Each structure stands twice: as C-alpha cells, then as structure tokens.
Amino acid sequence: MHAFSGGATSATAVAVPPSLALPVIEDAFPRRLHPYWPRLQENTRRWLLEKRLMPPDKVREYADNLCYTDLMAGYYLGAPDDVLQAIADYSAWFFVWDDRHDRDIVHGRPEDWRRLRQRLHTALDAPEDHLHHKDALVAAFADSVLRLYAFLPAAWNQRFARHFHEVIEAYDREFANRVAGRVPGVEEYLALRRLTFAHWIWTDLLEPSAGCQLPDAVRKNPAFRRAALLSQEFAAWYNDLCSLPKEIAGDEVHNLGISLITHSGLTLEEAVEELRRRIENCIAEFIEAEREAMEFAGELDDGSVRGKELSAAVRTCVGNMRNWFSTVYWFHHESGRYMVDTWEDRSTPPYVNNEAAGEK
C-alpha cells in the first residue's frame, strides 16, 4: 500500500521478511515523501516513453511498480519540483543503464559496452551535443545531465561530471570482473561499491535540492562527510543483503556477502550475519554522525546572511541523508525490481530489453 501525503509520515502494509527486517529503521526513521510525488511518477513515466528508454508495453506494465520515483521522492524532501523531476528522470535513466550494463555482460557484448562507455564519457562533458544521439540511452543521459547542470554554478557541474566519470570507469571494472568470474576482495569490493553505487553522485544532488552549492570547507567537514558516507554505505550494503540469494544463484561476483564467503571463508549464514552486523553498526554510527553534523550546521550560523544560508542548507542535506535510510529500505520491499520470485525467468528481469541497443 502506498500512502504518499504531503511530506507526512506514511504507513506501509508491506510485509518484510524477518531475515531482512530492520526494526530500527521501521521505528526510528519515519518515512516521508515529497508532495510532488504523484506528478513526478506521471512525468517520469512519460519521459521514459519520450526518450525510448523502455518499450511502451514495458512502461505501461512495469514503470510504476518499479518505484523509481518513490525512491527519489522519499530522499530529496524540500527540493523544488523541477529539481526533483530532473533527479527522478536521471535516476530512472541510471536504472536503465544498469540493466543495459548487465545485459551486455550476460549476452557477451563487450564491444557494445565499450562503445557505450566511451559515448557516456563524451556526453557527460558536452551534453548539448548529444541530445539527438541515435542511441536512446546516450540521448536521454544528455538530456538529464543538461537539466541537472542548470541549477547550480559551473563548479558544481564540474564536480558532478568528475564524480560520474569515476562511476563509468567503476562500471567498466565491474564488467571485467564479471566476465572473468573474479570476486574482488572485501576491501577492494567496498571501494568499488562506493563508485558503482554512485555514493558521491547522490550526495552531490543534495545541494540543488537544498538550493545551495556547498563550499569545499563545508562538504569536506568530517562530520558532514561521515554522515553522507554512512547513509550511502547503508544503502549499498542493504542492497547486497537483499540481493545475496539471487546473486549467488546467478553466479554473480559483486556483492559484499559473496566477497566475505570467497575471501574470508564465511558460510552463507555467517555472511548474512556479518552483513546485518555491518548494516546495523552503520545505522548506529549514522545517528552519532548526524548529531555532529547538525552541531556543525549550528556553528555555521554566525549571524551573517551567508552563515544562515549555509546552516540551513546543511540542515536540509543532513535531514535528507536520514530520509535515505527509510526510502531505500522500503524501496527494496516494494519495487518489482527485487521481486525475483514473480519473474517467469529468474535470470531475466521482465522489464528489460535483451536486444543489443545503440548505433553500431
């Protein structure tokens, strides 16, 4: 049951399996959603069709149930409607890109991936030149990036581009690992996961949501940065916990649990226990980091106009870091993306296009 009201706490009737249940999230991290959500869902669905990112029949049947807009509407509270729309469209693109990457691996299309990787690097630096690219994925990427670039000064755009170039290269490393069947070690995996999960991209997007580009001294403040990292680590590790059974069944190599089993000699049960321990510690550490980051926000308010602006922006960003916990948690139990048991073929998501795509 979806209960999306104007930023208010919402109840849910979704049953969470005991092995994945986190009572602290359900009790201490109330779920709220942006009041723009209904229009967000409608507009992103339309954008997916216009940009030809999913076939019309798959958009009709699966787009709403995938809950991509729900995820963003539960994160970037307080964002202006046009900012949230741009972020939601970009997020939907990201999921489609992730699916293309996966299908290129599964169907043995390294040249298609190499070509796409290079085009995304190029489009990131000059999106206005790629709005009509023959590969719909590249054209939609250019559109979403160009819209994101409109909200804050050039320095933010350059940082976003730098961070996403790193994400593209991390996806390439994952491609190579999966093709070779190579399971990265635990520390190597954790570092790579911060990039493939795009930790710093979602953190960057807190700033246009708050309407303020944060100076380096604020972004790199230890308390602020620690809270940002912990919110993203929770999301990545909880995703790994939810995905572990199907990824083991699919001979996947990129999952913290699989790295723990392969390189630390843990059994499946021990790996699940270790994942839960890390996740629960992450939540506890975030609560402490959140308190310190809010204290830092208070210190920024020195009575000047700029000080008040920065203090308010940091409070908004840290508040939304907290929102990330609940929105990620419920997304994993509501999105059709994770309901593998309902798929006709457990190895093939029903919402993806398995054909090779893009200009050859």
BALOBA-1460 file (C-alpha; in Angstrom, 3 decimals):
// residues 360
<rec num="1" residu="m" x="0.000" y="0.000" z="0.000"/>
<rec num="2" residu="h" x="1.368" y="3.416" z="-0.929"/>
<rec num="3" residu="a" x="0.472" y="6.251" z="1.395"/>
<rec num="4" residu="f" x="2.106" y="9.344" z="-0.036"/>
<rec num="5" residu="s" x="0.914" y="12.530" z="1.557"/>
<rec num="6" residu="g" x="2.489" y="15.954" z="1.545"/>
<rec num="7" residu="g" x="5.723" y="15.121" z="3.225"/>
<rec num="8" residu="a" x="3.950" y="13.453" z="6.118"/>
<rec num="9" residu="t" x="4.990" y="10.211" z="7.755"/>
<rec num="10" residu="s" x="3.434" y="7.314" z="5.891"/>
<rec num="11" residu="a" x="2.468" y="3.827" z="6.988"/>
<rec num="12" residu="t" x="3.076" y="0.765" z="4.907"/>
<rec num="13" residu="a" x="1.398" y="-2.622" z="4.735"/>
<rec num="14" residu="v" x="4.351" y="-4.319" z="3.045"/>
<rec num="15" residu="a" x="5.490" y="-7.487" z="4.787"/>
<rec num="16" residu="v" x="9.266" y="-7.522" z="5.278"/>
<rec num="17" residu="p" x="10.890" y="-10.988" z="5.562"/>
<rec num="18" residu="p" x="12.380" y="-11.484" z="9.050"/>
<rec num="19" residu="s" x="15.862" y="-12.021" z="7.570"/>
<rec num="20" residu="l" x="15.710" y="-8.551" z="6.010"/>
<rec num="21" residu="a" x="13.736" y="-6.710" z="8.691"/>
<rec num="22" residu="l" x="15.425" y="-3.807" z="10.466"/>
<rec num="23" residu="p" x="13.184" y="-2.706" z="13.350"/>
<rec num="24" residu="v" x="15.350" y="0.366" z="13.996"/>
<rec num="25" residu="i" x="14.551" y="1.690" z="10.508"/>
<rec num="26" residu="e" x="10.849" y="0.979" z="10.879"/>
<rec num="27" residu="d" x="10.734" y="2.586" z="14.344"/>
<rec num="28" residu="a" x="13.283" y="5.404" z="14.323"/>
<rec num="29" residu="f" x="13.399" y="6.515" z="10.671"/>
<rec num="30" residu="p" x="9.880" y="7.681" z="9.763"/>
<rec num="31" residu="r" x="9.067" y="7.508" z="6.092"/>
<rec num="32" residu="r" x="8.131" y="10.746" z="4.361"/>
<rec num="33" residu="l" x="7.576" y="11.568" z="0.706"/>
<rec num="34" residu="h" x="7.657" y="14.739" z="-1.340"/>
<rec num="35" residu="p" x="4.164" y="16.122" z="-2.071"/>
<rec num="36" residu="y" x="5.075" y="16.347" z="-5.776"/>
<rec num="37" residu="w" x="5.325" y="12.531" z="-5.960"/>
<rec num="38" residu="p" x="2.101" y="11.761" z="-7.938"/>
<rec num="39" residu="r" x="3.071" y="14.185" z="-10.722"/>
<rec num="40" residu="l" x="6.673" y="13.016" z="-10.506"/>
<rec num="41" residu="q" x="5.611" y="9.442" z="-11.241"/>
<rec num="42" residu="e" x="3.428" y="10.522" z="-14.155"/>
<rec num="43" residu="n" x="6.068" y="12.785" z="-15.684"/>
<rec num="44" residu="t" x="8.914" y="10.276" z="-15.354"/>
<rec num="45" residu="r" x="6.742" y="7.607" z="-16.950"/>
<rec num="46" residu="r" x="6.136" y="9.995" z="-19.850"/>
<rec num="47" residu="w" x="9.861" y="10.822" z="-20.056"/>
<rec num="48" residu="l" x="10.783" y="7.118" z="-20.268"/>
<rec num="49" residu="l" x="8.439" y="6.826" z="-23.243"/>
<rec num="50" residu="e" x="9.577" y="10.022" z="-24.962"/>
<rec num="51" residu="k" x="13.237" y="9.089" z="-24.626"/>
<rec num="52" residu="r" x="12.573" y="5.483" z="-25.737"/>
<rec num="53" residu="l" x="14.331" y="4.102" z="-22.665"/>
<rec num="54" residu="m" x="11.795" y="1.307" z="-22.286"/>
<rec num="55" residu="p" x="9.365" y="-0.136" z="-24.843"/>
<rec num="56" residu="p" x="5.809" y="1.272" z="-24.445"/>
<rec num="57" residu="d" x="4.382" y="-2.065" z="-23.307"/>
<rec num="58" residu="k" x="7.023" y="-2.405" z="-20.584"/>
<rec num="59" residu="v" x="6.483" y="1.187" z="-19.430"/>
<rec num="60" residu="r" x="2.752" y="0.547" z="-19.144"/>
<rec num="61" residu="e" x="3.168" y="-2.738" z="-17.320"/>
<rec num="62" residu="y" x="6.204" y="-2.158" z="-15.117"/>
<rec num="63" residu="a" x="7.252" y="1.511" z="-14.742"/>
<rec num="64" residu="d" x="5.068" y="2.439" z="-11.779"/>
<rec num="65" residu="n" x="5.654" y="-0.864" z="-9.999"/>
<rec num="66" residu="l" x="9.432" y="-0.424" z="-10.206"/>
<rec num="67" residu="c" x="9.018" y="2.520" z="-7.788"/>
<rec num="68" residu="y" x="11.986" y="4.514" z="-9.103"/>
<rec num="69" residu="t" x="10.191" y="7.818" z="-8.453"/>
<rec num="70" residu="d" x="9.148" y="6.661" z="-4.986"/>
<rec num="71" residu="l" x="12.818" y="6.222" z="-4.100"/>
<rec num="72" residu="m" x="13.746" y="9.777" z="-5.075"/>
<rec num="73" residu="a" x="10.557" y="11.325" z="-3.650"/>
<rec num="74" residu="g" x="11.456" y="9.803" z="-0.306"/>
<rec num="75" residu="y" x="15.002" y="11.181" z="-0.378"/>
<rec num="76" residu="y" x="15.150" y="14.741" z="-1.643"/>
<rec num="77" residu="l" x="12.471" y="16.325" z="0.542"/>
<rec num="78" residu="g" x="12.159" y="20.069" z="0.181"/>
<rec num="79" residu="a" x="13.578" y="20.069" z="-3.352"/>
<rec num="80" residu="p" x="11.863" y="22.402" z="-5.844"/>
<rec num="81" residu="d" x="9.576" y="20.420" z="-8.127"/>
<rec num="82" residu="d" x="11.730" y="20.950" z="-11.240"/>
<rec num="83" residu="v" x="14.859" y="19.822" z="-9.370"/>
<rec num="84" residu="l" x="13.156" y="16.687" z="-8.078"/>
<rec num="85" residu="q" x="11.827" y="15.932" z="-11.562"/>
<rec num="86" residu="a" x="15.299" y="16.214" z="-13.089"/>
<rec num="87" residu="i" x="16.747" y="13.987" z="-10.372"/>
<rec num="88" residu="a" x="13.980" y="11.389" z="-10.754"/>
<rec num="89" residu="d" x="14.414" y="11.224" z="-14.525"/>
<rec num="90" residu="y" x="18.175" y="10.881" z="-14.100"/>
<rec num="91" residu="s" x="17.637" y="8.144" z="-11.505"/>
<rec num="92" residu="a" x="15.285" y="6.254" z="-13.847"/>
<rec num="93" residu="w" x="17.940" y="6.569" z="-16.564"/>
<rec num="94" residu="f" x="20.542" y="5.200" z="-14.128"/>
<rec num="95" residu="f" x="18.492" y="2.057" z="-13.504"/>
<rec num="96" residu="v" x="18.007" y="1.513" z="-17.252"/>
<rec num="97" residu="w" x="21.746" y="1.997" z="-17.790"/>
<rec num="98" residu="d" x="22.469" y="-0.517" z="-15.040"/>
<rec num="99" residu="d" x="20.190" y="-3.004" z="-16.807"/>
<rec num="100" residu="r" x="21.942" y="-2.409" z="-20.170"/>
<rec num="101" residu="h" x="25.311" y="-2.978" z="-18.493"/>
<rec num="102" residu="d" x="24.017" y="-6.240" z="-17.002"/>
<rec num="103" residu="r" x="22.532" y="-7.470" z="-20.272"/>
<rec num="104" residu="d" x="25.734" y="-6.644" z="-22.192"/>
<rec num="105" residu="i" x="27.583" y="-8.892" z="-19.728"/>
<rec num="106" residu="v" x="25.001" y="-11.697" z="-19.734"/>
<rec num="107" residu="h" x="24.764" y="-11.764" z="-23.539"/>
<rec num="108" residu="g" x="28.501" y="-11.361" z="-24.183"/>
<rec num="109" residu="r" x="28.513" y="-7.921" z="-25.815"/>
<rec num="110" residu="p" x="31.849" y="-6.363" z="-24.776"/>
<rec num="111" residu="e" x="32.078" y="-4.179" z="-27.878"/>
<rec num="112" residu="d" x="28.626" y="-2.731" z="-27.262"/>
<rec num="113" residu="w" x="29.641" y="-1.922" z="-23.693"/>
<rec num="114" residu="r" x="32.961" y="-0.388" z="-24.754"/>
<rec num="115" residu="r" x="31.158" y="1.833" z="-27.269"/>
<rec num="116" residu="l" x="28.532" y="2.917" z="-24.745"/>
<rec num="117" residu="r" x="31.121" y="3.629" z="-22.074"/>
<rec num="118" residu="q" x="33.014" y="5.970" z="-24.384"/>
<rec num="119" residu="r" x="29.863" y="7.751" z="-25.518"/>
<rec num="120" residu="l" x="28.751" y="8.394" z="-21.952"/>
<rec num="121" residu="h" x="32.124" y="9.921" z="-21.088"/>
<rec num="122" residu="t" x="31.814" y="12.213" z="-24.099"/>
<rec num="123" residu="a" x="28.168" y="13.122" z="-23.452"/>
<rec num="124" residu="l" x="28.935" y="13.970" z="-19.821"/>
<rec num="125" residu="d" x="31.346" y="16.700" z="-20.924"/>
<rec num="126" residu="a" x="29.185" y="18.053" z="-23.769"/>
<rec num="127" residu="p" x="25.570" y="17.016" z="-23.177"/>
<rec num="128" residu="e" x="24.146" y="19.655" z="-25.513"/>
<rec num="129" residu="d" x="25.878" y="17.899" z="-28.436"/>
<rec num="130" residu="h" x="24.259" y="14.523" z="-27.675"/>
<rec num="131" residu="l" x="20.573" y="15.337" z="-27.217"/>
<rec num="132" residu="h" x="19.692" y="13.641" z="-30.505"/>
<rec num="133" residu="h" x="22.130" y="10.747" z="-30.381"/>
<rec num="134" residu="k" x="20.997" y="7.593" z="-32.169"/>
<rec num="135" residu="d" x="21.476" y="5.536" z="-29.013"/>
<rec num="136" residu="a" x="18.436" y="6.445" z="-26.903"/>
<rec num="137" residu="l" x="20.377" y="5.764" z="-23.702"/>
<rec num="138" residu="v" x="23.018" y="8.358" z="-24.640"/>
<rec num="139" residu="a" x="20.427" y="10.936" z="-25.732"/>
<rec num="140" residu="a" x="18.414" y="10.531" z="-22.520"/>
<rec num="141" residu="f" x="21.590" y="10.785" z="-20.448"/>
<rec num="142" residu="a" x="22.493" y="14.039" z="-22.194"/>
<rec num="143" residu="d" x="19.003" y="15.402" z="-21.553"/>
<rec num="144" residu="s" x="19.011" y="14.545" z="-17.856"/>
<rec num="145" residu="v" x="22.552" y="15.817" z="-17.260"/>
<rec num="146" residu="l" x="21.887" y="19.090" z="-19.087"/>
<rec num="147" residu="r" x="18.860" y="19.690" z="-16.868"/>
<rec num="148" residu="l" x="20.863" y="18.942" z="-13.710"/>
<rec num="149" residu="y" x="23.590" y="21.335" z="-14.852"/>
<rec num="150" residu="a" x="21.065" y="24.214" z="-14.933"/>
<rec num="151" residu="f" x="20.536" y="24.535" z="-11.182"/>
<rec num="152" residu="l" x="23.917" y="25.433" z="-9.666"/>
<rec num="153" residu="p" x="27.141" y="27.155" z="-10.819"/>
<rec num="154" residu="a" x="29.734" y="25.629" z="-13.130"/>
<rec num="155" residu="a" x="31.918" y="24.411" z="-10.250"/>
<rec num="156" residu="w" x="29.133" y="22.055" z="-9.117"/>
<rec num="157" residu="n" x="28.668" y="20.804" z="-12.679"/>
<rec num="158" residu="q" x="32.362" y="20.077" z="-12.974"/>
<rec num="159" residu="r" x="32.351" y="18.167" z="-9.693"/>
<rec num="160" residu="f" x="29.286" y="16.155" z="-10.732"/>
<rec num="161" residu="a" x="30.956" y="15.299" z="-14.051"/>
<rec num="162" residu="r" x="34.190" y="14.290" z="-12.325"/>
<rec num="163" residu="h" x="32.295" y="12.015" z="-9.976"/>
<rec num="164" residu="f" x="30.273" y="10.419" z="-12.760"/>
<rec num="165" residu="h" x="33.320" y="9.803" z="-14.945"/>
<rec num="166" residu="e" x="34.586" y="7.743" z="-11.995"/>
<rec num="167" residu="v" x="31.273" y="5.852" z="-11.846"/>
<rec num="168" residu="i" x="31.500" y="4.936" z="-15.537"/>
<rec num="169" residu="e" x="35.024" y="3.588" z="-15.064"/>
<rec num="170" residu="a" x="33.923" y="1.622" z="-11.994"/>
<rec num="171" residu="y" x="31.178" y="0.016" z="-14.074"/>
<rec num="172" residu="d" x="33.878" y="-0.953" z="-16.559"/>
<rec num="173" residu="r" x="35.889" y="-2.636" z="-13.788"/>
<rec num="174" residu="e" x="32.776" y="-4.493" z="-12.693"/>
<rec num="175" residu="f" x="32.223" y="-5.571" z="-16.307"/>
<rec num="176" residu="a" x="35.743" y="-7.028" z="-16.451"/>
<rec num="177" residu="n" x="35.352" y="-8.798" z="-13.095"/>
<rec num="178" residu="r" x="32.052" y="-10.372" z="-14.053"/>
<rec num="179" residu="v" x="33.284" y="-11.536" z="-17.447"/>
<rec num="180" residu="a" x="36.331" y="-13.121" z="-15.787"/>
<rec num="181" residu="g" x="34.302" y="-14.540" z="-12.883"/>
<rec num="182" residu="r" x="36.621" y="-12.696" z="-10.495"/>
<rec num="183" residu="v" x="35.327" y="-11.960" z="-6.986"/>
<rec num="184" residu="p" x="37.086" y="-8.870" z="-5.584"/>
<rec num="185" residu="g" x="38.469" y="-8.967" z="-2.052"/>
<rec num="186" residu="v" x="36.445" y="-7.333" z="0.696"/>
<rec num="187" residu="e" x="38.313" y="-4.001" z="0.850"/>
<rec num="188" residu="e" x="38.599" y="-3.804" z="-2.936"/>
<rec num="189" residu="y" x="34.899" y="-4.500" z="-3.220"/>
<rec num="190" residu="l" x="33.935" y="-1.844" z="-0.666"/>
<rec num="191" residu="a" x="35.950" y="0.794" z="-2.534"/>
<rec num="192" residu="l" x="34.483" y="-0.243" z="-5.888"/>
<rec num="193" residu="r" x="30.945" y="-0.350" z="-4.488"/>
<rec num="194" residu="r" x="31.181" y="3.284" z="-3.401"/>
<rec num="195" residu="l" x="31.586" y="4.105" z="-7.078"/>
<rec num="196" residu="t" x="29.179" y="1.642" z="-8.707"/>
<rec num="197" residu="f" x="26.505" y="2.700" z="-6.214"/>
<rec num="198" residu="a" x="27.410" y="6.341" z="-7.048"/>
<rec num="199" residu="h" x="27.755" y="7.422" z="-3.407"/>
<rec num="200" residu="w" x="29.032" y="10.891" z="-4.234"/>
<rec num="201" residu="i" x="26.566" y="11.490" z="-7.068"/>
<rec num="202" residu="w" x="23.529" y="11.081" z="-4.801"/>
<rec num="203" residu="t" x="25.312" y="13.207" z="-2.194"/>
<rec num="204" residu="d" x="26.088" y="15.922" z="-4.773"/>
<rec num="205" residu="l" x="22.383" y="16.050" z="-5.669"/>
<rec num="206" residu="l" x="21.516" y="17.041" z="-2.106"/>
<rec num="207" residu="e" x="22.832" y="20.511" z="-2.961"/>
<rec num="208" residu="p" x="20.463" y="21.529" z="-5.794"/>
<rec num="209" residu="s" x="17.701" y="20.016" z="-3.659"/>
<rec num="210" residu="a" x="18.673" y="22.449" z="-0.899"/>
<rec num="211" residu="g" x="19.160" y="25.261" z="-3.420"/>
<rec num="212" residu="c" x="22.753" y="25.873" z="-2.396"/>
<rec num="213" residu="q" x="26.195" y="24.872" z="-3.628"/>
<rec num="214" residu="l" x="28.225" y="23.992" z="-0.552"/>
<rec num="215" residu="p" x="31.829" y="25.224" z="-0.396"/>
<rec num="216" residu="d" x="34.555" y="22.604" z="-0.074"/>
<rec num="217" residu="a" x="35.177" y="23.509" z="3.564"/>
<rec num="218" residu="v" x="31.577" y="22.539" z="4.349"/>
<rec num="219" residu="r" x="31.324" y="19.449" z="2.129"/>
<rec num="220" residu="k" x="34.621" y="18.107" z="3.428"/>
<rec num="221" residu="n" x="33.901" y="18.793" z="7.067"/>
<rec num="222" residu="p" x="34.489" y="15.408" z="8.784"/>
<rec num="223" residu="a" x="31.073" y="15.261" z="10.437"/>
<rec num="224" residu="f" x="29.173" y="16.166" z="7.263"/>
<rec num="225" residu="r" x="31.202" y="13.830" z="5.083"/>
<rec num="226" residu="r" x="30.922" y="10.943" z="7.537"/>
<rec num="227" residu="a" x="27.140" y="11.272" z="7.733"/>
<rec num="228" residu="a" x="26.941" y="11.384" z="3.920"/>
<rec num="229" residu="l" x="29.145" y="8.304" z="3.520"/>
<rec num="230" residu="l" x="27.275" y="6.272" z="6.144"/>
<rec num="231" residu="s" x="23.903" y="6.996" z="4.545"/>
<rec num="232" residu="q" x="25.186" y="5.698" z="1.224"/>
<rec num="233" residu="e" x="27.031" y="2.708" z="2.714"/>
<rec num="234" residu="f" x="23.790" y="1.612" z="4.369"/>
<rec num="235" residu="a" x="22.014" y="1.688" z="1.012"/>
<rec num="236" residu="a" x="24.717" y="-0.286" z="-0.797"/>
<rec num="237" residu="w" x="25.082" y="-2.926" z="1.913"/>
<rec num="238" residu="y" x="21.344" y="-3.338" z="2.430"/>
<rec num="239" residu="n" x="21.011" y="-3.829" z="-1.321"/>
<rec num="240" residu="d" x="23.674" y="-6.534" z="-1.093"/>
<rec num="241" residu="l" x="21.817" y="-8.241" z="1.757"/>
<rec num="242" residu="c" x="18.538" y="-8.261" z="-0.185"/>
<rec num="243" residu="s" x="20.237" y="-9.407" z="-3.408"/>
<rec num="244" residu="l" x="22.560" y="-12.053" z="-1.953"/>
<rec num="245" residu="p" x="20.470" y="-15.231" z="-2.583"/>
<rec num="246" residu="k" x="19.637" y="-14.406" z="-6.199"/>
<rec num="247" residu="e" x="23.184" y="-13.212" z="-6.931"/>
<rec num="248" residu="i" x="24.698" y="-16.420" z="-5.556"/>
<rec num="249" residu="a" x="22.212" y="-18.381" z="-7.687"/>
<rec num="250" residu="g" x="23.192" y="-16.312" z="-10.723"/>
<rec num="251" residu="d" x="26.957" y="-16.793" z="-10.248"/>
<rec num="252" residu="e" x="27.381" y="-13.079" z="-9.555"/>
<rec num="253" residu="v" x="30.720" y="-11.801" z="-8.245"/>
<rec num="254" residu="h" x="29.815" y="-8.303" z="-6.997"/>
<rec num="255" residu="n" x="28.226" y="-8.493" z="-3.561"/>
<rec num="256" residu="l" x="29.751" y="-7.908" z="-0.138"/>
<rec num="257" residu="g" x="28.351" y="-11.232" z="1.033"/>
<rec num="258" residu="i" x="29.992" y="-13.077" z="-1.870"/>
<rec num="259" residu="s" x="33.339" y="-11.383" z="-1.135"/>
<rec num="260" residu="l" x="33.042" y="-12.417" z="2.520"/>
<rec num="261" residu="i" x="32.268" y="-16.017" z="1.558"/>
<rec num="262" residu="t" x="35.061" y="-16.196" z="-1.038"/>
<rec num="263" residu="h" x="37.854" y="-14.321" z="0.717"/>
<rec num="264" residu="s" x="37.014" y="-14.551" z="4.432"/>
<rec num="265" residu="g" x="35.888" y="-18.175" z="4.416"/>
<rec num="266" residu="l" x="32.430" y="-17.453" z="5.800"/>
<rec num="267" residu="t" x="29.443" y="-19.728" z="5.271"/>
<rec num="268" residu="l" x="26.319" y="-18.226" z="3.680"/>
<rec num="269" residu="e" x="24.692" y="-17.952" z="7.106"/>
<rec num="270" residu="e" x="27.783" y="-16.276" z="8.573"/>
<rec num="271" residu="a" x="27.979" y="-13.871" z="5.636"/>
<rec num="272" residu="v" x="24.345" y="-12.850" z="6.147"/>
<rec num="273" residu="e" x="25.042" y="-12.341" z="9.860"/>
<rec num="274" residu="e" x="28.124" y="-10.222" z="9.071"/>
<rec num="275" residu="l" x="26.191" y="-8.145" z="6.538"/>
<rec num="276" residu="r" x="23.467" y="-7.472" z="9.092"/>
<rec num="277" residu="r" x="26.090" y="-6.562" z="11.715"/>
<rec num="278" residu="r" x="27.727" y="-4.051" z="9.391"/>
<rec num="279" residu="i" x="24.362" y="-2.594" z="8.396"/>
<rec num="280" residu="e" x="23.201" y="-2.214" z="12.000"/>
<rec num="281" residu="n" x="26.531" y="-0.649" z="13.012"/>
<rec num="282" residu="c" x="26.213" y="1.718" z="10.066"/>
<rec num="283" residu="i" x="22.810" y="2.898" z="11.312"/>
<rec num="284" residu="a" x="24.112" y="3.439" z="14.849"/>
<rec num="285" residu="e" x="27.176" y="5.311" z="13.579"/>
<rec num="286" residu="f" x="24.997" y="7.482" z="11.350"/>
<rec num="287" residu="i" x="22.874" y="8.590" z="14.303"/>
<rec num="288" residu="e" x="26.054" y="9.815" z="16.021"/>
<rec num="289" residu="a" x="27.412" y="11.409" z="12.827"/>
<rec num="290" residu="e" x="24.034" y="13.063" z="12.217"/>
<rec num="291" residu="r" x="24.177" y="14.707" z="15.655"/>
<rec num="292" residu="e" x="27.693" y="16.010" z="14.979"/>
<rec num="293" residu="a" x="26.723" y="17.261" z="11.517"/>
<rec num="294" residu="m" x="23.749" y="19.134" z="12.948"/>
<rec num="295" residu="e" x="26.038" y="20.716" z="15.553"/>
<rec num="296" residu="f" x="28.311" y="21.769" z="12.689"/>
<rec num="297" residu="a" x="25.295" y="23.292" z="10.921"/>
<rec num="298" residu="g" x="24.577" y="25.330" z="14.046"/>
<rec num="299" residu="e" x="28.159" y="26.588" z="14.150"/>
<rec num="300" residu="l" x="27.881" y="27.838" z="10.558"/>
<rec num="301" residu="d" x="25.160" y="30.297" z="11.559"/>
<rec num="302" residu="d" x="27.337" y="33.220" z="12.591"/>
<rec num="303" residu="g" x="24.611" y="35.811" z="12.209"/>
<rec num="304" residu="s" x="25.553" y="36.727" z="8.642"/>
<rec num="305" residu="v" x="23.237" y="36.158" z="5.683"/>
<rec num="306" residu="r" x="25.721" y="33.677" z="4.197"/>
<rec num="307" residu="g" x="26.113" y="31.885" z="7.509"/>
<rec num="308" residu="k" x="22.351" y="31.455" z="7.877"/>
<rec num="309" residu="e" x="22.093" y="30.201" z="4.291"/>
<rec num="310" residu="l" x="24.845" y="27.618" z="4.732"/>
<rec num="311" residu="s" x="23.500" y="26.483" z="8.079"/>
<rec num="312" residu="a" x="20.003" y="25.951" z="6.644"/>
<rec num="313" residu="a" x="21.398" y="24.118" z="3.592"/>
<rec num="314" residu="v" x="23.475" y="21.746" z="5.738"/>
<rec num="315" residu="r" x="20.458" y="21.014" z="7.946"/>
<rec num="316" residu="t" x="18.411" y="20.196" z="4.850"/>
<rec num="317" residu="c" x="21.142" y="17.972" z="3.399"/>
<rec num="318" residu="v" x="21.663" y="16.057" z="6.645"/>
<rec num="319" residu="g" x="17.904" y="15.676" z="7.113"/>
<rec num="320" residu="n" x="17.707" y="14.136" z="3.666"/>
<rec num="321" residu="m" x="20.621" y="11.814" z="4.438"/>
<rec num="322" residu="r" x="18.366" y="10.461" z="7.198"/>
<rec num="323" residu="n" x="15.495" y="10.113" z="4.701"/>
<rec num="324" residu="w" x="17.731" y="7.918" z="2.514"/>
<rec num="325" residu="f" x="17.610" y="5.136" z="5.124"/>
<rec num="326" residu="s" x="13.843" y="4.726" z="5.119"/>
<rec num="327" residu="t" x="13.319" y="5.296" z="1.407"/>
<rec num="328" residu="v" x="15.988" y="2.722" z="0.469"/>
<rec num="329" residu="y" x="14.640" y="0.222" z="2.988"/>
<rec num="330" residu="w" x="11.045" y="0.343" z="1.738"/>
<rec num="331" residu="f" x="12.099" y="0.550" z="-1.918"/>
<rec num="332" residu="h" x="13.659" y="-2.887" z="-1.635"/>
<rec num="333" residu="h" x="10.376" y="-4.355" z="-0.426"/>
<rec num="334" residu="e" x="8.029" y="-2.525" z="-2.785"/>
<rec num="335" residu="s" x="9.875" y="-2.352" z="-6.097"/>
<rec num="336" residu="g" x="9.232" y="-5.009" z="-8.723"/>
<rec num="337" residu="r" x="12.976" y="-4.819" z="-9.386"/>
<rec num="338" residu="y" x="13.570" y="-7.124" z="-6.417"/>
<rec num="339" residu="m" x="10.560" y="-9.447" z="-6.687"/>
<rec num="340" residu="v" x="12.548" y="-12.184" z="-8.387"/>
<rec num="341" residu="d" x="10.166" y="-14.930" z="-7.302"/>
<rec num="342" residu="t" x="7.450" y="-13.412" z="-9.500"/>
<rec num="343" residu="w" x="9.573" y="-13.442" z="-12.678"/>
<rec num="344" residu="e" x="8.947" y="-16.096" z="-15.309"/>
<rec num="345" residu="d" x="12.721" y="-16.458" z="-15.720"/>
<rec num="346" residu="r" x="14.731" y="-15.648" z="-12.586"/>
<rec num="347" residu="s" x="17.767" y="-14.763" z="-14.721"/>
<rec num="348" residu="t" x="15.892" y="-12.252" z="-16.886"/>
<rec num="349" residu="p" x="14.074" y="-9.240" z="-15.423"/>
<rec num="350" residu="p" x="10.728" y="-8.911" z="-17.246"/>
<rec num="351" residu="y" x="11.117" y="-5.134" z="-17.633"/>
<rec num="352" residu="v" x="14.392" y="-5.199" z="-19.622"/>
<rec num="353" residu="n" x="15.034" y="-5.242" z="-23.338"/>
<rec num="354" residu="n" x="17.511" y="-8.043" z="-24.055"/>
<rec num="355" residu="e" x="18.397" y="-6.863" z="-27.529"/>
<rec num="356" residu="a" x="21.669" y="-5.097" z="-28.242"/>
<rec num="357" residu="a" x="20.986" y="-1.369" z="-28.483"/>
<rec num="358" residu="g" x="22.593" y="1.729" z="-29.899"/>
<rec num="359" residu="e" x="24.231" y="2.752" z="-33.128"/>
<rec num="360" residu="k" x="26.776" y="0.173" z="-34.277"/>
